[in-house]
C-alpha cells in the first residue's frame, strides 16, 4: 500500500513538472542533468566554460590583408572530458567550396583563413593540409587534443592567421573603401561548448548569425597613420595615439553629457594620430564577441550617459557626406536611458556603445555597423534596433544559430516606444506590411524551426515579425506590469548564460503563475498565420455583438472600432486570452445603445495577413 501511494505521489509531481510543450531529446537531458529546470531557473548544475583572449592584429587598408596572433586561455567548467576543441574560422565563408546561403561572384571567392601556426599548451601542431590532428570543413576547424582536457582544467591555444577582408560581397563585415572598413567574424573563435549540444558545430553560411561564449578580450590593433579605430570595449591608450588637439576633445567627451565633436570637417586634413603606425589597445570584459572598425577622414562625435552606478561612453564615427549620422549619438543616448529605466528596465550592461557608419545594419557587442539610412525616422529605427541587441543576444547569450527569434523578436519589440517618441512614426506598421507582402509568396514557418535551416523571407518572418507579434500579444495578455516583471526575472537569472526558448517560456509561466502552453504552442511551435475575420453582426433586441473567427489560428488581441450614426466612435480591445479555450469563433459584446453605422476589425498594431485592407461590417443602418 505504501509503495503504491509513493508511486502515485511521484507521478503527480512528475506530471506537474513536465510541461505539455514538445521538448527535443537534448534539452530533456539537460533537465535530467539539472543544468536547467522546468520552472525556468538555471539548474543547480549549470555551468559555462571560460575564455580569455589576447589578440594582436594589423590591418593593411591597401591590400586588405589582416594579420593576427591570438592566445586564448580556455577553462573547462563542464563535467565532460574534452578530446577536441572546435574553432570557427568565419572568413572561410568566402573560401572555394564552402556552403553558402547564396551565390557570390567568382571574384569574391578567396582562400579563406590561412592558419600559419597553431599550438596547444605551447606544443606546435602541423598546420599543413595533411595534418590529421587538425580538420577543417566549411567554417569550422577541429583540433584533436593530444592530452584530453579534464573538467576544471584549462589549456592555452595560440595561433597566427591571416585573411583578406572581403570587398566584393561584404556580408555584415568588409572593406567599403581604402579608408572605411568594418571588421567582424575575423579571429579564430572558440566555439561554444554547452550543456545541451556539446560543441556548437553549426557552420556559418551567411544568414543565421552567432552563438558566442562570454569572454574577456585584450586586443591590440595596428593601423597606419590617421586611421581611427572604433571597437568593442574600452580604449586603453588614447593618449599614446591621438594628436594633442583630438585627445583633448576625446577626453572632454569622456566627461560630457552634451555631444562633443571629437573630429570635425576641419580636422579631416590635419593629423589625427601621432605616429606613422598606431597600436590601438582595447579591453572588454564579459563580452560575447569582439568587432572593430577603421576609418580615415571620418567625423567622430561622443558623449557620456550617466545611469545609476554606471557611465556609458557613446560615440559615432561617420562619413562626412552623412546626413543623419550627426543625430546618432543623441538617439543612442536616449535609447540607452529608455532600455535602462523603461523596457526592459535593466541598466545598460556595458561601458561603451559605438555606431560606425559602414553598411547595412549589424550588431556586435558595444559596436554596431550601420549604413546611412534614408530618413531621420529610419535612422532612429536602425540605430535603436541594433542597440537593443545589446540585451538580446549579447547580454543574454542567445544561440541565434538555432533561435534567431529570441534576439530579433526582442530587438523589434523592445525599442518600439522609444522609436515612436524619437521618430514619431510606427515602426511596427512597416514590419507587418512587409510580412503581408512576403506572405503572398512564402510559407510562414513556426519560429521554433532551427534558424540555420531557414533563409531569406522565411528566416525574416519567423525571427523578426512573427516573434515580435507574439511579444506584443504576450504583453497585452499579461499586462505591462506582470510582463515586465517576468522579463526582468528572465534577464536577472539568465544574463551571461545561454537560455533556450524553454527557459524563456518556463520563466514567464512561473512569473505569471499559470501554464501558458496554450499561447506558446500556436505562436512558436505550430504552422499558423495572423488572420482574424468578421463572421456577422447581431442586434438581438438591443443586445449587440459581433462574431469574430480566428482563421489564422494565432491568439491575437481583437481590436474593434465602432462608428456610430451620431458621428461618435468607440474602441474595444479584447485580450488574446479570449482564444485560450480553443474556440474558433468568439462573440464580442458591444455594450452600446447607440445606432451603429460601421464596425472595423484590427488596427496598425495587430499583424494580419491582409494587412492594410479594412475589415468592416455594416450594421444597424
Ligand atoms: Zn536585428
Boltz pocket constraint, residues with backbone or C-beta under 6 A from the ligand:
constraints:
  - pocket:
      binder: B
      contacts: [[A, 385], [A, 386], [A, 389], [A, 407], [A, 408], [A, 411]]
      max_distance: 6.0
